[in-house]
Amino acid sequence: MTATSPPAVLRVTAAALVDATRRRGFWTRTVAAVLIVATVVAYLIFRTDGAADSDDAAAFRFFDSVRDWVDANRDTSPFFLYGVNYVRLGVRLLVDAVQAVLLGLGFAGLVAAVSAIGLVFAGWRTGLLAFGGFLAFGVLGLWEQSVDTLVLTVSAVLLSVLIGVPLGVLAARVRWVGATLRPVLDVMQIMPTFAYLAPMTLLFLIGEPAAVIATMIYAVPATIRITALGISEVPPTAVEAATALGSTRWQLLSKVRLPMARTTIVLAVNQTIMLALSMVVITALIDAPGLGQNIVNALQRVNVGAAFDAGVAIVILAVVLDRITTNAARRTRVHQNRRRRAIVAGGAIVAVIAAALITINPDRLPGYTFAEPVNDLVGWIELHWYDVTEGLKNGISAGILDPLETVLVTTPWWLFVLVVAAFGTLVSGWRAAGLAALAAAGIAGLGLWQHSMQTLATVLVAIALTMVIGVATGAFCARHDRLATAIRPVLDAAQTMPSFVYLLPAVALFGASRFTAIVAAVIFAVPPVVRLVERGLRDVPATVVEAATSAGSTPRQLLWKVQLPMARGGLLLAANQGIVMVLAMVVVGGLVGAGALGYDVVAGFSQRELFGEGLAAGLAIVLLGILLDRLTQGFHDSKGPRR
Amino acid sequence: MAPMIAVTDLWKVFGPRAGRIVGTPLADLPRAELRARTGCLAAVRDVSFDVEPGEVFVVMGLSGSGKSTLVRCLTRLIEPTSGEISIGGEPVRAMGPKRLRDLRRRQVAMVFQHFGLLPHRQVLDNVAYGLEIQGVPRAERHRKAGEVLALVGLDGHEHQYPDQLSGGMQQRVGLARALAADPEVLLFDEPFSALDPLIRRDMQAEVRRLHAEVGKTLVFITHDLAEALTLGDRIAVLRDGELVQVGTPEDLVGAPADSYVADFVRDVPRSDVLTLRWIMRDPGPDELCEDEPLSHRTVIRDAVHRVMRAERPIPVVDGDRRLGVIDADRMLAALVSHHRQVPA
């Protein structure tokens, strides 16, 4: 025994270390307890009556004056004359060109073209899927809207690729570009989609150009990130060999790095398309044409059936575009017979040209609409499940949401900022806490305290539900392989669907209310949470699990004492992801009765006198996003596993 | 004849402000101490050697001895810290980017341990890559690539992709790619370390055959002594970035410069490497010898039969000049002894 024990000095140091750690844990707990008590006391003493927000806050007036200035100077200021207006014109030309091509092909031509692209780049199955999918747009009577959505998506993706791929290459190759872009992309990715629609309309007016640019801003971070990843993953041995043969920098890029990264770049395009489609649908709010219009109109009338067809069309479009690009990416890894491929491509081009010459009026196709059966179903649910849905809605609203909202709204803003700073420092470190507290103070300064706290309450309830459902399902999937296999395609499908679509089932079940937004947010955010939780749990080393099992742990003990604690990194990441998604969706829920910030933003688009308030609400959403993201991300960084 | 490659006082130091080390007392510190004091790693220290045209020059050392860095310094894939390199009489460190590219394209080609093939190109286009970036027209570069593929025994595989080939075949592609531009010098960076032993032996034979056929100057990096002895006309032993000894395989085995080299070559069967020169003795006065002499370049093993059967000692000659004699006693001692032989 003595032979194996470490030297005395070491033992003492180790003991001191353990002691220090224990003491630090004790301190943290004491400080946390004191803080909680102090917070409660401070709240009880200083709580306000939670006055409604003024319609005339300084921030609103400021934004209104900005708007007025822009309106007055749109045709005179050099910033607009030589900058913004040209961008708008350029994007307009791009959209027109894409539209001319797609419409020029005609119904038969476009169906043939998409099928041919699927066939040549992704195999005959995908080609068939594309054929059926695009035919369905005609059958649903949504051909024009679908083409409009496609036009905007394609334009935005073209722009994103044009800007994103070179930037991604630069970010991977030039250190300072990468270092500069990283924080910018971080912020861009946590910005809820709603937030930057208003600034876009301010600069580019409502309509297609603003929609395409907003979509591009939403989608381009993924293009840049994934491209940079692909370029930096190119094996250095190949680059070195090509250098040793005397390649120039340009030859290295064009003949080695880009071709070797092409699988990843195609995946970047896939992600860009999915994000773009999701955003294009939302830009219906700033008057962009397409399927989104149908959904927005129907949702505002709470007519699920009317929205359902458009929802189906969006899902079909998403699935077709996703399948084509993922299978194309998979195919880049497989070597193919060049001649055969050339023959197929040639044949496909001929077929597309031939099809383009045929004129088929899609309106004359046999039509089908889901409106009636869906509305019947919704009616049936309302009739038979009324007690259940109503009970759930009222139970959660009255039991959790309302009290939480009341507490948050009646908290004086300075106390909220202090609490964020104090607890933030405790769990995430002072840097993250400082940023989060600044964001909280910013929200107070915008004059939308009540609405922001209402939105925050909704987000908190939704994220709690999301985490409970997500962790439970994830843990279940991690233990039952068969269940995991069965659920995976559902999760895959869920992640390709644009966020708007998730509102439909929520509205069908719960009508228009705050709770509807919560349900939509939960449906929207649960799939990635399940995925991250499952991966985190499965990543727990098998040896540790084996050791715990052989020590006699029950499955429950194994989960609670070994797997969940060890998967903490994955869980925190899941929480972070979940929060960002939930916030985005809760805001969209403003369309279906969730009110608060989301509603302010939408109202800002439609009513001129509410513009300033809308813009302020958008900014408040961004600040909320930063606050929540910093707190959880910082928590993840400081407490997560070291990698 | 002027050397093909001449390296003089070459240094490569990695780390912060590496340039300040060379030429100061810091440079004399042992590696570990230098690292502790400055955070810099001297990968190549004050190395000088010449490689003659048509020679196979092997650089041998354990991993971390700086041999891969050394070979990369020759064409400035890694920029040397100080020293001179000349290839074909031209100073490499003075070359501008364009001239350097030209050197890499036409004069010096390299074969890598992990092949460095381009997975998205067929074998033919991998081999033609060097010609392609020089702007050689397609038909011409494909013809040339086909020729070198035949030379390395890969005809028929032109239209396959690298991942469809075995490791040995992939390295043949790497070899063909290096040969395609008909360079004067070939650099091999542990080309066969990633291959299994049988294939490695094949590839070594292949290199010997190619060297005999095309007569290039070869610089060959390896950590495998057997490989060094079979391939090398001369071998340079590198330790911690410093040259310990440069010499023929015989020199290394017969007269290791220090205990490090001696350790390295300890298990090499001497009779396979050393020549009679190392074990002959002076003839006694009036000693009677066999009539037919042996050349002093004969490897011991090849002389065993004659010497053991001869009744009298056999003279060892260099042309017409008699250097000494060899008899059965000396031969037996050489065959059984593991002691170090002292040159006569």
Contacts between the chains, C-beta under 8 A, distances in Angstrom:
chain1	res1	chain2	res2	distance
A	235	B	114	7.9
A	235	B	116	7.9
A	237	B	112	6.1
A	237	B	114	4.5
A	237	B	115	7.2
A	237	B	116	4.3
A	238	B	116	5.0
A	238	B	117	7.0
A	238	B	118	5.8
A	238	B	119	7.8
A	240	B	77	6.4
A	240	B	112	6.9
A	240	B	116	6.1
A	241	B	110	7.2
A	241	B	112	5.4
A	241	B	115	7.6
A	241	B	116	2.8
A	241	B	117	7.4
A	241	B	174	7.6
A	241	B	177	7.9
A	242	B	116	7.4
A	242	B	118	7.4
A	242	B	129	7.0
A	243	B	77	6.2
A	243	B	104	7.5
A	244	B	75	6.5
A	244	B	77	5.8
A	244	B	104	5.8
A	244	B	109	7.2
A	244	B	110	4.2
A	244	B	112	7.8
A	244	B	187	8.0
A	245	B	104	6.2
A	245	B	105	6.6
A	245	B	109	6.9
A	245	B	110	7.9
A	245	B	129	6.3
A	245	B	130	4.2
A	245	B	133	6.7
A	245	B	177	7.3
A	245	B	181	7.6
A	246	B	101	4.4
A	246	B	102	6.8
A	246	B	103	7.6
A	246	B	104	3.6
A	246	B	105	3.4
A	246	B	106	7.8
A	246	B	130	7.0
A	246	B	133	6.5
A	246	B	134	7.4
A	247	B	101	7.8
A	247	B	133	5.3
A	248	B	101	6.6
A	248	B	133	7.4
A	251	B	133	5.0
A	255	B	118	7.7
A	255	B	129	7.3
A	255	B	132	7.7
A	255	B	133	7.1
A	256	B	118	6.3
A	259	B	118	7.2
A	259	B	120	4.6
A	259	B	121	7.9
A	260	B	118	7.0
A	260	B	119	6.8
A	260	B	120	6.3
A	262	B	120	7.3
A	335	B	161	4.7
A	335	B	164	7.5
